[in-house]
Amino acid sequence: MKPVIEEYLREAHGLGFKALRIIHGRGIGVQREIVRSALARLEFVADYRDAPAEAGGWGATIVTLR
């Protein structure tokens, strides 16, 4: 799953996106950790955090790109 996330983020960055929402679901947090470990390694990711409640809460991650 991590290569798919990284490819998606690189494509979004290349297209000039500045903010994204990645929906990974709530569950027990396995997919959330996979997503966030990929985000932590990419140099063009400025910030990431839980989405606000109306946008998925801890079942989604908001990403800010440089």
DSSP file (Angstrom, degrees, kcal/mol; ACC not computed):
  #  RESIDUE AA STRUCTURE BP1 BP2  ACC     N-H-->O    O-->H-N    N-H-->O    O-->H-N    TCO  KAPPA ALPHA  PHI   PSI    X-CA   Y-CA   Z-CA
    1    1 A M     >        0   0    0      0, 0.0     4,-1.9     0, 0.0     3,-0.3   0.000 360.0 360.0 360.0 -34.7    0.0    0.0    0.0
    2    2 A K  H  >  +     0   0    0      1,-0.2     4,-2.6     2,-0.2     5,-0.2   0.893 360.0  53.0 -59.0 -43.8    2.8    2.4    0.8
    3    3 A P  H  > S+     0   0    0      0, 0.0     4,-2.3     0, 0.0    -1,-0.2   0.878 108.7  51.5 -59.8 -35.3    4.1    2.6   -2.9
    4    4 A V  H  > S+     0   0    0     -3,-0.3     4,-2.4     2,-0.2    -2,-0.2   0.914 110.6  47.9 -66.1 -42.5    0.6    3.5   -4.0
    5    5 A I  H  X S+     0   0    0     -4,-1.9     4,-2.6     2,-0.2     5,-0.2   0.934 112.6  48.3 -63.1 -46.9    0.3    6.3   -1.4
    6    6 A E  H  X S+     0   0    0     -4,-2.6     4,-2.5     1,-0.2    -2,-0.2   0.900 111.9  49.2 -63.4 -41.0    3.7    7.7   -2.4
    7    7 A E  H  X S+     0   0    0     -4,-2.3     4,-2.4    -5,-0.2    -1,-0.2   0.921 111.4  49.9 -63.4 -44.0    2.9    7.6   -6.1
    8    8 A Y  H  X S+     0   0    0     -4,-2.4     4,-2.5     1,-0.2    -2,-0.2   0.923 112.5  47.2 -59.3 -46.2   -0.4    9.4   -5.4
    9    9 A L  H  X S+     0   0    0     -4,-2.6     4,-2.6     2,-0.2    -2,-0.2   0.896 111.5  50.1 -65.4 -41.0    1.3   12.1   -3.4
   10   10 A R  H  X S+     0   0    0     -4,-2.5     4,-2.6     2,-0.2    -1,-0.2   0.907 112.1  48.3 -63.7 -41.1    4.0   12.6   -6.0
   11   11 A E  H  X S+     0   0    0     -4,-2.4     4,-1.7     2,-0.2    -2,-0.2   0.930 112.5  47.9 -64.2 -45.9    1.4   13.0   -8.7
   12   12 A A  H  <>S+     0   0    0     -4,-2.5     5,-2.4     1,-0.2     4,-0.3   0.908 113.1  48.7 -61.7 -42.4   -0.7   15.4   -6.7
   13   13 A H  H ><5S+     0   0    0     -4,-2.6     3,-1.5     1,-0.2    -2,-0.2   0.925 109.6  52.2 -63.4 -44.5    2.5   17.4   -5.9
   14   14 A G  H 3<5S+     0   0    0     -4,-2.6    -1,-0.2     1,-0.3    -2,-0.2   0.803 107.4  53.0 -61.9 -30.0    3.5   17.5   -9.5
   15   15 A L  T 3<5S-     0   0    0     -4,-1.7    -1,-0.3    -5,-0.1    -2,-0.2   0.477 122.0-107.1 -85.3  -3.0    0.0   18.8  -10.5
   16   16 A G  T < 5 +     0   0    0     -3,-1.5    -3,-0.2    -4,-0.3    -2,-0.1   0.574  60.6 159.6  91.9   9.7    0.4   21.6   -8.0
   17   17 A F      < -     0   0    0     -5,-2.4    -1,-0.3    -6,-0.2     3,-0.1  -0.390  20.4-172.9 -63.6 143.3   -2.0   20.5   -5.3
   18   18 A K        +     0   0    0      1,-0.3    47,-2.7    48,-0.1     2,-0.3   0.605  67.4  30.2-110.4 -20.4   -1.4   22.1   -1.9
   19   19 A A  E     +A   64   0A   0     45,-0.2     2,-0.3    -7,-0.1    -1,-0.3  -1.000  61.7 175.5-144.7 142.6   -3.8   20.2    0.3
   20   20 A L  E     -A   63   0A   0     43,-2.3    43,-2.9    -2,-0.3     2,-0.5  -0.944  21.6-142.5-139.7 158.1   -5.2   16.6    0.2
   21   21 A R  E     -A   62   0A   0     -2,-0.3     2,-0.6    41,-0.2    41,-0.2  -0.989  14.3-163.6-123.5 122.0   -7.4   14.4    2.4
   22   22 A I  E     -A   61   0A   0     39,-2.8    39,-2.7    -2,-0.5     2,-0.7  -0.923   7.9-152.8-105.4 119.1   -6.5   10.7    2.6
   23   23 A I  E     +A   60   0A   0     -2,-0.6    37,-0.2    37,-0.2     3,-0.1  -0.832  29.4 156.5 -95.2 115.7   -9.3    8.5    3.9
   24   24 A H        -     0   0    0     35,-1.5    36,-0.2    -2,-0.7     7,-0.2   0.445  48.0-120.2-116.3  -6.7   -7.8    5.5    5.6
   25   25 A G        -     0   0    0     34,-2.3    -1,-0.2     6,-0.1     7,-0.1  -0.017  18.4 -97.2  84.9 166.6  -10.7    4.5    7.9
   26   26 A R  S >  S+     0   0    0      2,-0.1     3,-0.9     5,-0.1     6,-0.2   0.954  71.2 124.2 -89.2 -62.5  -10.8    4.3   11.6
   27   27 A G  T 3  S-     0   0    0      1,-0.2    -2,-0.1     2,-0.1    -3,-0.0   0.054  92.8 -40.9  40.4-138.4  -10.3    0.6   12.4
   28   28 A I  T 3  S-     0   0    0      0, 0.0    -1,-0.2     0, 0.0    -2,-0.1   0.331  86.3-101.2-104.1   5.2   -7.4   -0.2   14.7
   29   29 A G  S <> S+     0   0    0     -3,-0.9     4,-2.1    -5,-0.1     5,-0.2   0.490  84.8 123.0  96.3   3.9   -5.0    2.3   13.1
   30   30 A V  H  > S+     0   0    0      2,-0.2     4,-1.8     1,-0.2     5,-0.1   0.957  81.2  40.9 -64.9 -50.8   -2.8    0.0   10.9
   31   31 A Q  H  > S+     0   0    0      1,-0.2     4,-2.6     2,-0.2     5,-0.2   0.870 112.0  57.5 -66.7 -35.6   -3.6    1.8    7.6
   32   32 A R  H  > S+     0   0    0      1,-0.2     4,-2.6     2,-0.2    -1,-0.2   0.925 108.0  47.0 -58.4 -45.0   -3.3    5.2    9.3
   33   33 A E  H  X S+     0   0    0     -4,-2.1     4,-2.1     2,-0.2    -1,-0.2   0.860 110.3  52.3 -67.3 -36.3    0.2    4.4   10.5
   34   34 A I  H  X S+     0   0    0     -4,-1.8     4,-1.7     2,-0.2    -2,-0.2   0.941 112.2  46.3 -62.7 -47.4    1.2    3.1    7.0
   35   35 A V  H  X S+     0   0    0     -4,-2.6     4,-2.2     1,-0.2    -2,-0.2   0.940 114.5  46.9 -59.9 -48.6   -0.1    6.4    5.5
   36   36 A R  H  X S+     0   0    0     -4,-2.6     4,-2.1     1,-0.2    -1,-0.2   0.813 107.4  55.1 -70.5 -29.9    1.6    8.6    8.1
   37   37 A S  H  X S+     0   0    0     -4,-2.1     4,-0.7     2,-0.2    -1,-0.2   0.882 110.1  47.9 -69.0 -35.0    4.9    6.7    7.8
   38   38 A A  H >X S+     0   0    0     -4,-1.7     3,-0.8     1,-0.2     4,-0.8   0.918 111.1  51.1 -66.8 -42.9    4.9    7.4    4.0
   39   39 A L  H >< S+     0   0    0     -4,-2.2     3,-0.8     1,-0.2     6,-0.2   0.885 104.8  56.7 -61.2 -39.8    4.0   11.1    4.7
   40   40 A A  H 3< S+     0   0    0     -4,-2.1    -1,-0.2     1,-0.2    -2,-0.2   0.744 106.7  50.5 -65.5 -23.6    6.9   11.5    7.1
   41   41 A R  H << S+     0   0    0     -3,-0.8     2,-0.5    -4,-0.7    -1,-0.2   0.625  87.8  92.7 -91.3 -14.2    9.4   10.4    4.5
   42   42 A L    X<  -     0   0    0     -3,-0.8     3,-1.6    -4,-0.8    -4,-0.0  -0.716  63.4-151.1 -91.8 124.8    8.4   12.7    1.7
   43   43 A E  T 3  S+     0   0    0     -2,-0.5    -1,-0.1     1,-0.3    -4,-0.0   0.706  93.1  57.1 -66.7 -22.0   10.3   16.0    1.5
   44   44 A F  T 3  S+     0   0    0     21,-0.1    22,-3.0    22,-0.0     2,-0.7   0.394  80.4 100.4 -93.5   4.4    7.5   17.9   -0.1
   45   45 A V  E <   -B   65   0A   0     -3,-1.6    20,-0.2    20,-0.2     3,-0.1  -0.820  47.2-179.2 -88.9 115.8    5.0   17.1    2.7
   46   46 A A  E     -     0   0A   0     18,-2.3     2,-0.3    -2,-0.7    19,-0.2   0.853  61.9 -15.0 -82.6 -37.3    4.8   20.2    4.9
   47   47 A D  E     -B   64   0A   0     17,-1.6    17,-3.0     2,-0.0     2,-0.3  -0.989  52.5-169.0-163.1 155.1    2.3   19.0    7.5
   48   48 A Y  E     +B   63   0A   0     -2,-0.3     2,-0.3    15,-0.2    15,-0.2  -0.981  16.8 154.0-152.1 149.5   -0.3   16.3    8.2
   49   49 A R  E     -B   62   0A   0     13,-1.9    13,-3.0    -2,-0.3    -2,-0.0  -0.970  49.3 -65.9-162.0 167.6   -2.9   15.9   10.9
   50   50 A D  E     -B   61   0A   0     -2,-0.3    11,-0.2    11,-0.2     8,-0.2  -0.358  58.3-111.0 -59.8 144.2   -6.2   14.2   11.7
   51   51 A A        -     0   0    0      9,-2.0     9,-0.1     6,-1.4     5,-0.1  -0.389  39.1 -93.3 -70.7 155.2   -9.1   15.7    9.6
   52   52 A P    > > -     0   0    0      0, 0.0     5,-2.3     0, 0.0     3,-2.2  -0.302  43.9-100.3 -63.7 160.0  -11.7   17.8   11.4
   53   53 A A  G > 5S+     0   0    0      1,-0.3     3,-1.3     3,-0.2    -2,-0.1   0.856 123.4  53.9 -51.7 -42.0  -14.8   15.8   12.6
   54   54 A E  G 3 5S+     0   0    0      1,-0.3    -1,-0.3     2,-0.1    -3,-0.0   0.593 110.5  48.3 -73.1  -9.0  -16.9   16.9    9.6
   55   55 A A  G < 5S-     0   0    0     -3,-2.2    -1,-0.3     5,-0.1    -2,-0.2   0.168 138.7 -68.1-115.5  16.1  -14.2   15.7    7.2
   56   56 A G  T X 5 -     0   0    0     -3,-1.3     3,-2.2    -4,-0.2    -3,-0.2   0.273  59.0-141.2 120.9 -11.8  -13.6   12.2    8.7
   57   57 A G  G > <S-     0   0    0     -5,-2.3     3,-1.6     1,-0.3    -6,-1.4  -0.240  78.5 -11.4  55.5-140.5  -12.0   12.9   12.1
   58   58 A W  G 3  S+     0   0    0      1,-0.3    -1,-0.3    -8,-0.2   -26,-0.0   0.411 127.6  75.6 -75.8   5.7   -9.3   10.4   12.9
   59   59 A G  G <  S+     0   0    0     -3,-2.2   -34,-2.3    -8,-0.1   -35,-1.5   0.383 101.3  40.8 -91.1   1.8  -10.4    8.2   10.0
   60   60 A A  E <  S-A   23   0A   0     -3,-1.6    -9,-2.0   -37,-0.2     2,-0.4  -0.982  72.0-140.8-145.7 155.2   -8.8   10.6    7.5
   61   61 A T  E     -AB  22  50A   0    -39,-2.7   -39,-2.8    -2,-0.3     2,-0.5  -0.976  10.6-144.5-121.6 130.7   -5.6   12.6    7.4
   62   62 A I  E     -AB  21  49A   0    -13,-3.0   -13,-1.9    -2,-0.4     2,-0.4  -0.811  20.5-162.5 -91.5 130.6   -5.3   16.1    6.0
   63   63 A V  E     -AB  20  48A   0    -43,-2.9   -43,-2.3    -2,-0.5     2,-0.5  -0.948  10.0-159.3-119.6 133.7   -2.0   16.7    4.2
   64   64 A T  E     -AB  19  47A   0    -17,-3.0   -18,-2.3    -2,-0.4   -17,-1.6  -0.960  14.4-157.0-110.7 126.1   -0.4   20.0    3.3
   65   65 A L  E       B   0  45A   0    -47,-2.7   -20,-0.2    -2,-0.5   -21,-0.1  -0.709 360.0 360.0-101.6 152.8    2.2   20.0    0.5
   66   66 A R              0   0    0    -22,-3.0   -21,-0.1    -2,-0.3   -48,-0.1   0.451 360.0 360.0 -78.2 360.0    5.0   22.5   -0.2
